[in-house]
Structures are given as structure tokens and as C-alpha cells.
Amino acid sequence: MAVMLSRSSRQLCNVSLCTFALHKWRCYSAQGQIPSQVLDSFRAVVGNDNVSTGTSVRAQHGRDESVHSCRPPDAVLWPKCVEEVSELTRICHRHNIPIIPFGTGTGLEGGVVAMNGGVCFDLLKMDKILNLHEEDFDVTVEPGVTRTALNRYLRDSGLWFPVDPGADASLCGMAATSASGTNAVRYGTMRENVLNLEVVLSDGSVIHTAGKGRRARKTSAGYNLTNLFVGSEGTLGIITKTTLRLYGIPETIVSAVCSFPSVQAAVDSTVQILQCGIPIARIEFLDDVMIDACNRYSKLTYPVTPTLFLEFHGSECSLEEQVTATEEITKSNGGSEFSWARDQEMRNQLWKARHNAWYAALALRPGCQGYATDVCVPISKLPQIVMETKKDLEKHTLTGPIAGHVGDGNFHCLMVFNSADLEEVQRVHEFTKRLARRALALDGTCTGEHGVGLGKKQLLQEEVGHTGLKVMEKIKTVLDPQNLMNPGKIV
């Protein structure tokens, strides 16, 4: 987190992987200027209205929803097709100008911060839904298409795209960050649901990671280039199309809420449900602090105890079996009777409250800053890490309600702190490092879905090792030798 790094640490982040060409560009960036002839070249490609150097526009594109300070680009461009993206990229390549792709700006790790100035490619005007194949359960979309826009388009087809990170993120941005969310326990993350990508590389060339037009459900043909770019956070290329798996809308959907006497009981129930092979669609954990915050913010009345939000998808018969088995497990762990949400309006209200957990947490301390941690461990280790984390928060008197997609071992501490209190800032910084390293010690990861961005570069090295990081750096160098694609992130 930039706000929590020393000045020397920030400087180290800024020079990572910088080449001489990028240092030359930084002299322009420091002045906030791009040569007029370069701007004219951009305008010749996309038109005057799609190039901006305005202060407010640049500031809007220089930060996301994270705690990282705004670092605006030197210009913002709005391409309307892949050909324009390719030509703009060629111009940047010729002039050694960094490129930062921008979708909806909902990232949580500083992925759009312009560490070395450069040009932001705002891709939201590329908003076409292409090549829907209902019989094959797949669709291709441009980067301006968001998750809710796609599902609205699919409504009458009987299909839907289930990956739901909470925010209405762009689907290509979700691919770039390997997003997941509440439905991942049943439907997987973006890594499992992207079939093909169209990507513009740093020199302007265009590749299709699985071959142009290919959309097979599986392949053994060569290296897995698609998954190389899923999670690359804009550091290897600009994703301009993604082909996605779709699913049939379930015949029946029911949601339930169940309260528990302790964190241990709630998390144990989660692990047991999964170990029994119950095909649950969503299983979300909120600790007592988080459920209290959600009650206040969303005007709910649930008991202020550790709580599971559950959702079941399937036919009437299959749901009856799923629910019966789940209730037996939760009751054996001291869980309450299920509180049901059967109709769509009640279910939407329930999950809106869960998705609003971030804002509910911030409302606990109005005027304070928020930071969402993001670790993931094997599910058998989940009770241990959640209990240890609760004790850590209490010991260091920190406000950090816990909410998580515990069905796949992923949870978040939503840290709320006074950024003007340097002592508290330091305690939060030390806690987040301890949490990530606790996850690594339990064979987990420092980020289940938010990505590495700016704040977790050191943790990435600890996770994959020195040799693993060197391989990533070599891949970056081969695909982006001038380090123009979103420099300063991941490696």
C-alpha cells in the first residue's frame, strides 16, 4: 500500500525493471507534458474528442478503489476498436511512452496508477457483445462490456455468466486481474472461464491466445497463452476481446442465512459442507463485527454472531437434498435455523447487503480510510487462519471486520483506519504483512483475487520464490522489452 510505504520503498518500486528508454520518458512525465507532435499522432488515430490532457480527467484515471495515492497519466485516450488500440500502441512504442489500460477503475491494488506517467487507454468505448453461441455456451465481448451488461443482454437466452466479484467490473478487466467472487466455489474464477483472448502487445502486434476464432472447451495445443495473460494486470499486453464460458440459468435458486455461536463453528461447517461434496453455489462468511456493520448499513436484523450466507442452485429435487445435508451439518456445529430468501427480490436484497460489506465497514468509522486484505488458503486450513487473524486484530486493537468467499478458502479483512494517525497506519501495515505471511505459511497465497499490483510485489517473491520471479521477469522482458506495459506492477 503506497500510503504505508516509506519514501525509500516507494522509490525502489518506481525504478523496478525501468530501462534507459523509460528513464528518458520520465523527463516528459515529470513535467506533465507529452510532445505536441505525439498528441497530434494520437488525434489522427482516434479524433480530437478522444484525446484528453485535462487535469481532472487525468486524475480520474490515475487511481482505483485502493489506498494507493493518485498518480495520473499524462494523457487519456479512448480507442473504439482493436485497430485503433494497435495503432496507438505503435505510436507509444516508437516514442517509448508507458501504457496503462483502464476499464472501470474498480481494482483494489493500484493497478491503474501511472507510476511513470505515460498514456492511459480507457477502453470503455469498446463495448460490443460479439459472437454469442447459445448452443455452445460461449460469447465474445470487448473490454467496455461489464458483467451486469452481459447478463442483461443474456437474460432472454436462458444463459448467464456467473463470475461475480461484487463490483460491476469490465469483463476484460476481470480477466486481466483473474477476478472471482461469490460464485467461484461452484463456477470457478476467470481462469477457468476464459477460453480465448485477443491481446495487443507492446509493439502494436495483435495475438489471439488460443488462435483466432478458437473457442474449444479444452485444448492440448502448445503453451497455455490464455492463462499467461489472465492475471497479468496489463503488464504483458492490452486485452481487447475475451471469449467466455456461459452457463444455463438454474431452474431454482434459494438463499439462506445461518448464525453460529463462534467463528470456529461457522468455518468448520464450511469445510464440512465442501468435504461432503455438496455442490453449493455460494457460501460467504461474515464475522460478528461484519454482520453488525451490515445490519446497520443495510438495515438488517440478523443476530450479531458469526454468520454464513448460502445459496443453492439446481432443480427442486436436487435442492432439497443439498439443503437437507447442509442443515444437518450446520446444526451439528450449533448453527441456527436457516432464514430463507426464496424470491428474487429477497435474494437480491440479501446479496446486495453482502456486496455492500465494504461500505458497511467504512461506515464503522466515518472519515477513515479502508484497505481490503485478500488471502486464500487450502480449505482445511481455513479455521486456523481465521481464528488466528481474529486474535491478531484484537491484540493490536485494529478495526478489521472479516468477510470472505470461504467456499474456496478466500477471505478479506476490511481494514478501517485513520490515515492521519501514523502509529495506527504502521500497525495496519504490519498486520497485513503478518496476515499474508500467515497464509503463505499454510500453503496459501497472498492474493486470492485482487492481484499483486503495487502493494504485494515483495510478497509475490516470497510466494513463488526467487527463481519463479526471475522467470516472470524474463517473460515480461521478452513480451515487453522496453517495459512500456503498465510498468511498476507485479514485477
C-alpha positions in Angstrom: 0.0 0.0 0.0 1.6 3.3 -1.1 0.3 5.1 1.9 2.1 2.7 4.1 5.4 2.6 2.4 8.5 4.6 3.3 9.8 7.1 0.7 12.8 4.8 0.0 10.4 1.9 -0.5 8.4 3.9 -3.0 11.5 4.8 -4.9 12.5 1.2 -5.1 9.1 0.3 -6.5 9.3 3.1 -9.1 12.7 2.0 -10.6 12.0 -1.7 -10.7 12.6 -3.0 -14.2 13.0 0.5 -15.7 15.1 0.7 -18.8 17.0 3.6 -20.1 14.3 4.4 -22.6 11.8 4.6 -19.8 14.1 7.0 -17.8 14.1 9.2 -20.9 10.3 9.2 -21.0 10.2 10.1 -17.3 11.6 13.6 -18.0 8.5 14.3 -20.1 6.3 12.8 -17.4 7.8 14.9 -14.6 6.6 18.0 -16.4 3.2 16.5 -17.1 3.7 17.0 -20.8 3.7 15.0 -24.0 5.3 16.4 -27.1 2.6 18.1 -29.3 3.6 16.0 -32.3 2.8 12.8 -30.4 -0.6 14.2 -29.3 -1.3 15.1 -32.9 -0.4 11.5 -33.9 -2.9 10.2 -31.3 -5.6 12.6 -32.5 -5.0 11.4 -36.1 -6.0 7.9 -35.0 -8.9 8.5 -32.6 -10.0 12.1 -33.2 -9.8 15.2 -31.1 -12.6 14.2 -28.8 -10.9 11.0 -27.8 -7.6 12.6 -26.5 -7.5 14.5 -23.2 -4.7 16.1 -21.2 -7.2 17.8 -18.8 -6.2 17.7 -15.1 -9.4 16.3 -13.8 -9.7 13.6 -16.5 -6.1 12.5 -15.8 -6.7 12.4 -12.1 -9.8 10.3 -12.6 -7.7 7.8 -14.4 -4.8 7.8 -12.0 -6.3 5.8 -9.2 -8.7 2.9 -8.5 -10.6 1.9 -5.4 -7.4 1.0 -3.5 -5.5 3.0 -0.8 -2.7 3.8 -3.3 -2.2 7.5 -4.0 -3.3 9.0 -7.3 -0.6 9.1 -9.9 -2.2 10.4 -13.1 -1.1 9.6 -16.6 0.0 12.4 -18.9 -2.9 11.8 -21.3 -6.0 9.7 -21.6 -7.1 8.1 -24.9 -10.4 6.5 -25.9 -9.9 4.0 -28.7 -13.0 2.5 -30.3 -11.7 -0.7 -31.9 -8.7 -3.0 -31.8 -7.2 -1.4 -34.9 -7.0 1.9 -33.1 -5.6 0.3 -30.0 -2.9 -1.3 -32.2 -2.0 1.9 -33.9 -1.9 3.9 -30.7 0.3 1.3 -29.2 2.7 1.5 -32.1 3.0 5.2 -31.6 3.8 4.7 -27.9 6.3 2.1 -28.8 8.1 4.4 -31.2 8.3 7.2 -28.6 9.0 5.0 -25.5 5.7 6.0 -23.8 4.3 3.8 -21.0 0.7 2.5 -21.5 -1.8 1.9 -18.7 -5.0 0.0 -19.7 -8.2 1.2 -17.9 -11.6 -0.4 -17.6 -14.0 0.7 -14.9 -11.4 1.6 -12.2 -12.7 -0.8 -9.6 -9.4 -2.5 -8.9 -8.1 -2.8 -5.3 -4.3 -3.0 -5.7 -3.3 0.2 -7.6 -3.3 -1.5 -11.0 -4.1 1.7 -12.9 -1.8 4.1 -11.1 0.6 5.7 -13.6 3.9 5.1 -11.8 6.0 6.5 -14.6 3.5 8.8 -16.3 2.5 7.8 -19.8 -0.8 7.3 -21.6 -4.0 5.7 -20.2 -6.0 3.7 -22.7 -9.6 4.0 -21.5 -11.3 1.0 -23.2 -15.0 1.6 -22.2 -16.0 2.8 -25.7 -15.2 -0.6 -27.0 -18.5 -2.1 -25.7 -19.7 -4.6 -28.2 -21.0 -8.1 -27.3 -19.9 -10.3 -30.2 -20.5 -13.9 -31.4 -22.9 -15.3 -28.9 -23.2 -19.0 -29.4 -26.1 -20.2 -27.3 -25.8 -23.8 -28.4 -22.1 -23.9 -27.4 -22.5 -21.8 -24.2 -19.9 -19.1 -25.1 -19.7 -15.4 -26.0 -17.0 -12.9 -27.0 -17.0 -9.4 -25.6 -15.0 -6.2 -26.0 -13.3 -4.6 -22.9 -16.1 -2.0 -22.4 -18.7 -4.7 -21.6 -19.3 -5.1 -17.9 -20.5 -8.2 -16.0 -24.0 -6.8 -15.4 -24.3 -5.6 -19.0 -23.5 -9.0 -20.4 -26.0 -10.7 -18.1 -28.7 -8.2 -19.0 -28.0 -9.0 -22.7 -28.2 -12.8 -22.0 -31.4 -12.6 -20.0 -33.8 -14.0 -22.7 -31.3 -16.7 -23.8 -31.5 -18.8 -20.6 -27.8 -18.3 -20.1 -25.7 -16.3 -17.7 -22.1 -15.5 -16.8 -21.7 -16.3 -13.1 -18.3 -14.9 -12.1 -19.3 -12.1 -9.7 -16.5 -10.0 -7.9 -19.1 -7.7 -6.5 -18.3 -4.5 -8.4 -19.7 -4.0 -11.9 -16.2 -4.6 -13.4 -15.4 -4.8 -17.1 -15.1 -8.4 -18.2 -11.7 -7.9 -19.9 -10.5 -6.1 -16.7 -11.7 -9.1 -14.7 -9.6 -11.4 -17.0 -6.6 -9.1 -16.5 -6.9 -9.4 -12.7 -8.1 -13.0 -12.6 -11.1 -11.9 -10.7 -13.5 -14.3 -9.0 -16.0 -13.6 -6.2 -19.0 -15.1 -4.5 -19.9 -17.8 -7.1 -16.3 -19.1 -7.6 -16.9 -22.1 -5.3 -19.2 -23.6 -7.9 -18.4 -21.9 -11.2 -14.7 -21.2 -10.8 -12.7 -18.0 -11.3 -11.9 -16.1 -14.5 -9.0 -18.5 -15.1 -11.5 -21.4 -15.6 -13.9 -19.4 -17.6 -11.8 -17.6 -20.3 -11.5 -19.6 -23.5 -9.6 -17.1 -25.7 -8.2 -13.6 -25.6 -7.4 -11.0 -28.2 -4.3 -9.1 -27.0 -2.4 -6.1 -28.3 1.3 -6.4 -27.4 3.7 -3.6 -26.6 4.8 -3.2 -30.3 1.2 -3.0 -31.5 1.0 -6.5 -32.9 -2.2 -8.5 -32.2 -2.4 -12.1 -31.0 -5.2 -14.5 -30.2 -4.0 -16.6 -27.3 -5.9 -19.8 -28.4 -5.8 -19.0 -32.1 -8.2 -16.6 -34.0 -11.8 -17.6 -33.5 -11.0 -20.7 -31.4 -13.4 -21.5 -28.6 -12.9 -25.1 -27.8 -13.7 -26.1 -24.2 -10.3 -27.7 -23.8 -7.0 -28.0 -25.8 -3.6 -29.6 -25.5 -2.1 -27.4 -28.3 1.1 -25.8 -27.0 1.7 -23.4 -24.2 -1.3 -22.0 -22.4 -1.0 -18.4 -23.6 -4.6 -17.6 -22.5 -3.8 -18.2 -18.8 -0.5 -16.3 -19.2 -2.5 -13.1 -19.8 -5.2 -13.9 -17.3 -3.9 -12.2 -14.2 -1.2 -10.3 -15.9 -2.7 -6.9 -14.8 -1.9 -5.1 -18.1 1.8 -5.8 -17.8 2.1 -8.0 -20.9 -0.5 -6.5 -23.2 -3.9 -4.9 -23.6 -6.8 -7.3 -23.7 -9.2 -6.2 -26.4 -11.5 -9.2 -26.6 -12.3 -12.2 -24.3 -14.3 -15.3 -25.1 -16.1 -16.6 -22.1 -17.8 -19.8 -20.9 -21.5 -19.4 -20.2 -23.9 -21.4 -18.1 -27.6 -22.3 -18.1 -29.6 -20.3 -15.6 -30.5 -22.7 -12.8 -34.1 -24.0 -12.6 -34.4 -23.0 -8.9 -32.3 -20.7 -6.7 -32.7 -20.3 -3.0 -30.6 -18.4 -0.4 -30.3 -18.8 3.3 -28.6 -17.2 6.3 -27.4 -19.2 9.3 -25.9 -17.8 12.5 -23.3 -19.6 14.7 -22.1 -19.4 18.3 -18.5 -19.0 17.2 -16.1 -18.3 14.3 -14.8 -21.8 14.7 -18.3 -23.4 14.3 -19.1 -21.3 11.2 -15.8 -22.1 9.5 -15.9 -25.8 10.5 -19.3 -26.0 8.9 -18.0 -24.5 5.7 -15.2 -27.1 5.5 -17.5 -30.0 6.2 -20.1 -28.9 3.6 -17.4 -28.9 1.0 -15.8 -32.1 2.1 -19.2 -33.8 1.8 -19.3 -32.8 -1.9 -22.4 -30.7 -1.6 -22.5 -28.6 -4.8 -23.3 -25.3 -3.1 -23.2 -22.2 -5.3 -22.2 -19.6 -2.8 -21.0 -19.8 0.8 -20.0 -16.5 2.4 -18.7 -15.9 5.9 -19.2 -12.7 7.9 -17.8 -12.4 11.4 -19.7 -10.7 14.2 -18.1 -7.3 13.6 -19.0 -7.5 9.9 -22.6 -8.7 10.4 -23.1 -5.9 12.9 -21.8 -3.4 10.3 -24.1 -4.9 7.6 -27.1 -4.7 9.9 -26.6 -1.0 10.5 -25.7 -0.1 6.9 -28.3 -2.2 5.1 -31.0 -2.1 7.8 -30.9 -5.8 8.5 -31.8 -7.6 11.8 -29.6 -10.7 11.8 -28.1 -11.8 15.2 -24.7 -10.3 15.8 -22.7 -13.5 15.7 -20.5 -15.2 13.0 -22.8 -15.9 10.1 -22.9 -17.8 6.8 -24.7 -16.6 3.7 -25.5 -19.6 1.5 -27.0 -20.1 -2.0 -28.2 -23.3 -3.7 -28.7 -23.8 -7.4 -30.4 -26.7 -9.2 -33.7 -28.5 -9.7 -36.3 -28.7 -6.9 -35.3 -32.3 -6.1 -31.6 -31.6 -6.1 -32.0 -28.5 -3.9 -34.0 -30.5 -1.3 -31.1 -32.9 -1.0 -28.5 -30.1 -0.8 -30.4 -28.1 1.8 -31.1 -31.2 4.0 -27.5 -32.2 4.0 -26.3 -28.7 4.7 -28.8 -28.1 7.5 -27.6 -31.3 9.2 -24.0 -30.1 9.1 -24.8 -26.6 10.4 -26.9 -27.9 13.2 -24.2 -30.3 14.3 -22.0 -27.2 14.7 -24.5 -25.2 16.7 -25.9 -23.3 13.8 -29.3 -21.6 13.9 -32.3 -22.5 11.8 -32.0 -21.2 8.2 -33.5 -17.8 7.5 -34.7 -18.2 3.9 -34.7 -15.8 0.9 -36.6 -17.6 -1.9 -38.0 -15.0 -4.3 -35.6 -12.9 -6.5 -36.3 -9.6 -4.7 -35.3 -11.0 -1.3 -32.3 -12.8 -2.7 -31.1 -9.6 -4.4 -31.5 -7.7 -1.1 -29.5 -10.3 0.7 -26.6 -10.4 -1.7 -26.7 -6.6 -2.1 -26.1 -6.4 1.6 -23.1 -8.8 1.2 -21.7 -6.8 -1.7 -22.1 -3.6 0.3 -19.9 -5.0 3.1 -17.1 -2.7 2.1 -19.2 0.4 2.5 -20.7 -1.0 5.7 -17.2 -1.5 7.1 -16.2 2.1 6.2 -19.3 3.4 8.0 -18.0 1.9 11.2 -15.5 4.8 11.3 -16.7 7.7 9.2 -14.0 9.7 7.5 -11.4 6.9 7.8 -9.5 5.1 5.1 -10.2 1.5 4.1 -8.0 -1.3 2.8 -9.2 -4.8 1.9 -6.8 -7.6 2.5 -7.1 -10.7 0.3 -5.6 -14.1 1.2 -6.5 -17.6 0.3 -5.6 -20.9 1.9 -6.5 -24.6 1.4 -9.9 -25.0 2.9 -8.7 -27.4 5.6 -6.5 -24.6 6.9 -9.3 -22.0 7.0 -10.5 -22.5 10.6 -6.9 -22.0 11.8 -6.1 -18.8 9.8 -9.5 -17.1 10.6 -9.1 -17.8 14.3 -5.5 -16.6 14.4 -6.5 -13.5 12.4 -9.3 -12.6 14.8 -6.8 -12.9 17.7 -4.3 -10.7 15.9 -6.9 -8.0 15.3 -8.0 -8.0 18.9 -4.4 -8.0 20.2 -3.4 -4.9 18.2 -6.8 -3.1 18.6 -7.5 -2.9 14.9 -10.8 -2.5 13.2 -10.9 -5.2 10.6 -14.3 -7.0 10.0 -13.9 -10.2 8.2 -15.9 -11.3 5.1 -14.9 -13.9 2.7 -15.6 -16.4 -0.1 -14.8 -19.1 2.3 -16.0 -21.8 0.0 -12.7 -21.6 -1.8 -10.6 -20.6 1.2 -10.5 -16.9 0.3 -11.3 -14.2 2.8 -10.8 -10.5 3.4 -10.2 -8.3 6.4 -11.7 -5.0 5.6 -9.3 -2.7 7.5 -10.6 0.7 8.5 -8.0 3.1 9.9 -7.3 6.8 10.4 -4.7 7.6 7.8 -3.6 10.7 9.8 -2.6 8.5 12.7 0.8 7.3 11.6 1.1 4.9 14.5 -2.2 3.2 13.5 -1.1 3.2 9.9 2.0 1.3 10.9 0.0 -1.2 12.9 -2.2 -1.9 9.9 0.7 -2.2 7.6 2.4 -4.7 10.0 -0.9 -6.7 10.4 -1.4 -7.0 6.6 2.1 -8.4 6.2 1.6 -10.9 9.1 -1.7 -12.0 7.6 -0.2 -12.6 4.1 2.7 -14.5 5.6 0.4 -16.5 7.8 -1.4 -17.6 4.6 1.9 -18.4 2.9 3.0 -20.5 5.9 -0.3 -22.5 5.5 0.5 -23.2 1.8 -1.8 -20.4 0.6 -1.4 -17.3 -1.4 -1.0 -13.6 -0.6 -3.9 -12.7 -3.0 -6.8 -14.8 -3.9 -8.4 -12.4 -6.4 -7.3 -8.7 -6.0 -4.0 -9.2 -7.7 -0.4 -8.1 -6.9 -0.5 -4.5 -8.3 1.8 -2.2 -6.3 1.5 -3.4 -2.8 2.3 -7.1 -2.9 5.4 -7.3 -5.1 7.7 -8.4 -2.2 5.0 -11.0 -1.1 4.9 -12.3 -4.6 8.6 -13.1 -4.5 8.1 -14.8 -1.1 5.3 -16.9 -2.6 6.8 -18.0 -5.9 10.5 -17.8 -4.9 13.4 -16.0 -6.4 13.6 -18.4 -9.4 9.8 -18.1 -10.0 10.0 -14.3 -10.0 13.0 -14.3 -12.4 11.0 -16.4 -14.9 8.2 -13.9 -14.7 10.7 -11.1 -15.3 12.1 -12.9 -18.3 8.6 -13.4 -19.8 7.9 -9.7 -19.2 11.2 -8.7 -20.9 10.5 -10.9 -24.0 7.0 -9.6 -24.5 7.7 -6.0 -23.4 11.4 -5.3 -23.8 11.0 -1.5 -23.3 8.8 -2.0 -20.1 6.0 0.1 -21.5 3.0 -2.0 -20.5 1.8 -0.8 -17.1 5.3 -0.5 -15.6 5.9 -0.9 -11.9 3.3 -3.5 -11.3 3.8 -7.2 -10.3 7.5 -7.5 -11.1 
